[in-house]
Amino acid sequence: MIDADVRALVWKRAGRRSEYCRLHQDDADFLSFHVEHIMAKQHHGSDDADNLCLACAECNLAKGPNLAGRIGNRIYPLFHPRRG
């Protein structure tokens, strides 16, 4: 479980915007944004604030728990919202 203070920090740092698509929470239809892991826990990601970002529901569900995606025969690392 992610600590409430860490969740608040992630929301503040992101300015209430999805860190992937930049949609503002106020412009989202009715779904609340998610504090989500950039590197999923199943891939040894942590609950540290550096590994968390704010994501709209659509971005969070599209990303899933993966570390990379495949286009054709090539593997591409997924976008890191604060390093990419």
mmCIF file of the C-alpha atoms, coordinates in Angstrom:
data_MODEL
# 
_entry.id   MODEL 
# 
loop_
_atom_site.group_PDB 
_atom_site.id 
_atom_site.type_symbol 
_atom_site.label_atom_id 
_atom_site.label_alt_id 
_atom_site.label_comp_id 
_atom_site.label_asym_id 
_atom_site.label_entity_id 
_atom_site.label_seq_id 
_atom_site.pdbx_PDB_ins_code 
_atom_site.Cartn_x 
_atom_site.Cartn_y 
_atom_site.Cartn_z 
_atom_site.occupancy 
_atom_site.B_iso_or_equiv 
_atom_site.pdbx_formal_charge 
_atom_site.auth_seq_id 
_atom_site.auth_comp_id 
_atom_site.auth_asym_id 
_atom_site.auth_atom_id 
_atom_site.pdbx_PDB_model_num 
ATOM 1  C CA . MET A 1 1  ? 0.000   0.000  0.000   1.00 0.00 ? 1  MET A CA 1 
ATOM 2  C CA . ILE A 1 2  ? 1.375   3.388  -0.989  1.00 0.00 ? 2  ILE A CA 1 
ATOM 3  C CA . ASP A 1 3  ? 1.585   5.854  1.889   1.00 0.00 ? 3  ASP A CA 1 
ATOM 4  C CA . ALA A 1 4  ? -0.883  8.783  1.800   1.00 0.00 ? 4  ALA A CA 1 
ATOM 5  C CA . ASP A 1 5  ? 1.941   11.346 2.036   1.00 0.00 ? 5  ASP A CA 1 
ATOM 6  C CA . VAL A 1 6  ? 3.685   9.795  -0.972  1.00 0.00 ? 6  VAL A CA 1 
ATOM 7  C CA . ARG A 1 7  ? 0.398   9.826  -2.930  1.00 0.00 ? 7  ARG A CA 1 
ATOM 8  C CA . ALA A 1 8  ? -0.042  13.522 -2.102  1.00 0.00 ? 8  ALA A CA 1 
ATOM 9  C CA . LEU A 1 9  ? 3.518   14.248 -3.256  1.00 0.00 ? 9  LEU A CA 1 
ATOM 10 C CA . VAL A 1 10 ? 2.907   12.480 -6.589  1.00 0.00 ? 10 VAL A CA 1 
ATOM 11 C CA . TRP A 1 11 ? -0.325  14.441 -7.186  1.00 0.00 ? 11 TRP A CA 1 
ATOM 12 C CA . LYS A 1 12 ? 1.392   17.745 -6.335  1.00 0.00 ? 12 LYS A CA 1 
ATOM 13 C CA . ARG A 1 13 ? 4.509   17.019 -8.407  1.00 0.00 ? 13 ARG A CA 1 
ATOM 14 C CA . ALA A 1 14 ? 2.354   16.163 -11.425 1.00 0.00 ? 14 ALA A CA 1 
ATOM 15 C CA . GLY A 1 15 ? 0.222   19.291 -11.075 1.00 0.00 ? 15 GLY A CA 1 
ATOM 16 C CA . ARG A 1 16 ? -2.925  17.129 -11.269 1.00 0.00 ? 16 ARG A CA 1 
ATOM 17 C CA . ARG A 1 17 ? -1.956  16.104 -14.847 1.00 0.00 ? 17 ARG A CA 1 
ATOM 18 C CA . SER A 1 18 ? -1.404  12.638 -16.257 1.00 0.00 ? 18 SER A CA 1 
ATOM 19 C CA . GLU A 1 19 ? 2.357   12.409 -16.607 1.00 0.00 ? 19 GLU A CA 1 
ATOM 20 C CA . TYR A 1 20 ? 1.967   10.411 -19.827 1.00 0.00 ? 20 TYR A CA 1 
ATOM 21 C CA . CYS A 1 21 ? -0.599  12.385 -21.864 1.00 0.00 ? 21 CYS A CA 1 
ATOM 22 C CA . ARG A 1 22 ? -0.704  15.630 -19.777 1.00 0.00 ? 22 ARG A CA 1 
ATOM 23 C CA . LEU A 1 23 ? -4.519  15.557 -19.424 1.00 0.00 ? 23 LEU A CA 1 
ATOM 24 C CA . HIS A 1 24 ? -5.605  17.543 -16.339 1.00 0.00 ? 24 HIS A CA 1 
ATOM 25 C CA . GLN A 1 25 ? -7.777  15.744 -13.776 1.00 0.00 ? 25 GLN A CA 1 
ATOM 26 C CA . ASP A 1 26 ? -10.395 18.513 -14.118 1.00 0.00 ? 26 ASP A CA 1 
ATOM 27 C CA . ASP A 1 27 ? -10.717 17.675 -17.836 1.00 0.00 ? 27 ASP A CA 1 
ATOM 28 C CA . ALA A 1 28 ? -11.206 13.940 -17.296 1.00 0.00 ? 28 ALA A CA 1 
ATOM 29 C CA . ASP A 1 29 ? -14.777 12.740 -17.677 1.00 0.00 ? 29 ASP A CA 1 
ATOM 30 C CA . PHE A 1 30 ? -15.500 11.047 -14.365 1.00 0.00 ? 30 PHE A CA 1 
ATOM 31 C CA . LEU A 1 31 ? -12.622 8.669  -13.575 1.00 0.00 ? 31 LEU A CA 1 
ATOM 32 C CA . SER A 1 32 ? -10.087 9.695  -10.978 1.00 0.00 ? 32 SER A CA 1 
ATOM 33 C CA . PHE A 1 33 ? -6.426  9.506  -11.927 1.00 0.00 ? 33 PHE A CA 1 
ATOM 34 C CA . HIS A 1 34 ? -4.211  6.741  -10.557 1.00 0.00 ? 34 HIS A CA 1 
ATOM 35 C CA . VAL A 1 35 ? -0.915  6.923  -8.705  1.00 0.00 ? 35 VAL A CA 1 
ATOM 36 C CA . GLU A 1 36 ? 0.847   4.149  -10.562 1.00 0.00 ? 36 GLU A CA 1 
ATOM 37 C CA . HIS A 1 37 ? 4.173   2.387  -10.713 1.00 0.00 ? 37 HIS A CA 1 
ATOM 38 C CA . ILE A 1 38 ? 6.399   3.315  -13.656 1.00 0.00 ? 38 ILE A CA 1 
ATOM 39 C CA . MET A 1 39 ? 8.229   0.010  -13.220 1.00 0.00 ? 39 MET A CA 1 
ATOM 40 C CA . ALA A 1 40 ? 5.701   -2.531 -11.984 1.00 0.00 ? 40 ALA A CA 1 
ATOM 41 C CA . LYS A 1 41 ? 6.280   -4.276 -8.678  1.00 0.00 ? 41 LYS A CA 1 
ATOM 42 C CA . GLN A 1 42 ? 6.392   -7.605 -10.553 1.00 0.00 ? 42 GLN A CA 1 
ATOM 43 C CA . HIS A 1 43 ? 9.566   -6.262 -12.209 1.00 0.00 ? 43 HIS A CA 1 
ATOM 44 C CA . HIS A 1 44 ? 11.009  -5.216 -8.833  1.00 0.00 ? 44 HIS A CA 1 
ATOM 45 C CA . GLY A 1 45 ? 9.725   -1.643 -8.957  1.00 0.00 ? 45 GLY A CA 1 
ATOM 46 C CA . SER A 1 46 ? 9.332   0.050  -5.596  1.00 0.00 ? 46 SER A CA 1 
ATOM 47 C CA . ASP A 1 47 ? 6.764   2.256  -3.896  1.00 0.00 ? 47 ASP A CA 1 
ATOM 48 C CA . ASP A 1 48 ? 9.324   5.088  -3.758  1.00 0.00 ? 48 ASP A CA 1 
ATOM 49 C CA . ALA A 1 49 ? 8.091   8.415  -5.126  1.00 0.00 ? 49 ALA A CA 1 
ATOM 50 C CA . ASP A 1 50 ? 10.706  8.262  -7.925  1.00 0.00 ? 50 ASP A CA 1 
ATOM 51 C CA . ASN A 1 51 ? 9.017   5.132  -9.291  1.00 0.00 ? 51 ASN A CA 1 
ATOM 52 C CA . LEU A 1 52 ? 5.489   6.531  -9.079  1.00 0.00 ? 52 LEU A CA 1 
ATOM 53 C CA . CYS A 1 53 ? 3.607   8.811  -11.423 1.00 0.00 ? 53 CYS A CA 1 
ATOM 54 C CA . LEU A 1 54 ? 0.123   10.169 -11.892 1.00 0.00 ? 54 LEU A CA 1 
ATOM 55 C CA . ALA A 1 55 ? -1.744  8.624  -14.815 1.00 0.00 ? 55 ALA A CA 1 
ATOM 56 C CA . CYS A 1 56 ? -5.211  9.014  -16.251 1.00 0.00 ? 56 CYS A CA 1 
ATOM 57 C CA . ALA A 1 57 ? -7.177  5.778  -16.390 1.00 0.00 ? 57 ALA A CA 1 
ATOM 58 C CA . GLU A 1 58 ? -6.644  5.393  -20.135 1.00 0.00 ? 58 GLU A CA 1 
ATOM 59 C CA . CYS A 1 59 ? -2.843  5.798  -19.916 1.00 0.00 ? 59 CYS A CA 1 
ATOM 60 C CA . ASN A 1 60 ? -2.582  3.523  -16.907 1.00 0.00 ? 60 ASN A CA 1 
ATOM 61 C CA . LEU A 1 61 ? -4.602  0.758  -18.550 1.00 0.00 ? 61 LEU A CA 1 
ATOM 62 C CA . ALA A 1 62 ? -2.749  1.114  -21.871 1.00 0.00 ? 62 ALA A CA 1 
ATOM 63 C CA . LYS A 1 63 ? 0.646   0.858  -20.187 1.00 0.00 ? 63 LYS A CA 1 
ATOM 64 C CA . GLY A 1 64 ? -0.154  -2.127 -18.009 1.00 0.00 ? 64 GLY A CA 1 
ATOM 65 C CA . PRO A 1 65 ? 2.704   -3.834 -16.137 1.00 0.00 ? 65 PRO A CA 1 
ATOM 66 C CA . ASN A 1 66 ? 5.082   -4.099 -19.085 1.00 0.00 ? 66 ASN A CA 1 
ATOM 67 C CA . LEU A 1 67 ? 8.646   -2.827 -19.422 1.00 0.00 ? 67 LEU A CA 1 
ATOM 68 C CA . ALA A 1 68 ? 8.683   -2.746 -23.220 1.00 0.00 ? 68 ALA A CA 1 
ATOM 69 C CA . GLY A 1 69 ? 6.498   -3.066 -26.259 1.00 0.00 ? 69 GLY A CA 1 
ATOM 70 C CA . ARG A 1 70 ? 6.961   -4.739 -29.619 1.00 0.00 ? 70 ARG A CA 1 
ATOM 71 C CA . ILE A 1 71 ? 6.447   -3.034 -32.955 1.00 0.00 ? 71 ILE A CA 1 
ATOM 72 C CA . GLY A 1 72 ? 7.085   -5.427 -35.803 1.00 0.00 ? 72 GLY A CA 1 
ATOM 73 C CA . ASN A 1 73 ? 10.184  -7.400 -34.832 1.00 0.00 ? 73 ASN A CA 1 
ATOM 74 C CA . ARG A 1 74 ? 11.691  -4.660 -32.686 1.00 0.00 ? 74 ARG A CA 1 
ATOM 75 C CA . ILE A 1 75 ? 11.426  -4.213 -28.899 1.00 0.00 ? 75 ILE A CA 1 
ATOM 76 C CA . TYR A 1 76 ? 11.041  -0.649 -27.579 1.00 0.00 ? 76 TYR A CA 1 
ATOM 77 C CA . PRO A 1 77 ? 11.332  0.389  -23.920 1.00 0.00 ? 77 PRO A CA 1 
ATOM 78 C CA . LEU A 1 78 ? 8.229   2.098  -22.568 1.00 0.00 ? 78 LEU A CA 1 
ATOM 79 C CA . PHE A 1 79 ? 8.207   5.836  -22.019 1.00 0.00 ? 79 PHE A CA 1 
ATOM 80 C CA . HIS A 1 80 ? 9.329   7.114  -18.626 1.00 0.00 ? 80 HIS A CA 1 
ATOM 81 C CA . PRO A 1 81 ? 7.212   10.218 -17.970 1.00 0.00 ? 81 PRO A CA 1 
ATOM 82 C CA . ARG A 1 82 ? 9.932   12.261 -16.280 1.00 0.00 ? 82 ARG A CA 1 
ATOM 83 C CA . ARG A 1 83 ? 13.005  11.053 -18.202 1.00 0.00 ? 83 ARG A CA 1 
ATOM 84 C CA . GLY A 1 84 ? 11.658  10.759 -21.752 1.00 0.00 ? 84 GLY A CA 1 
# 
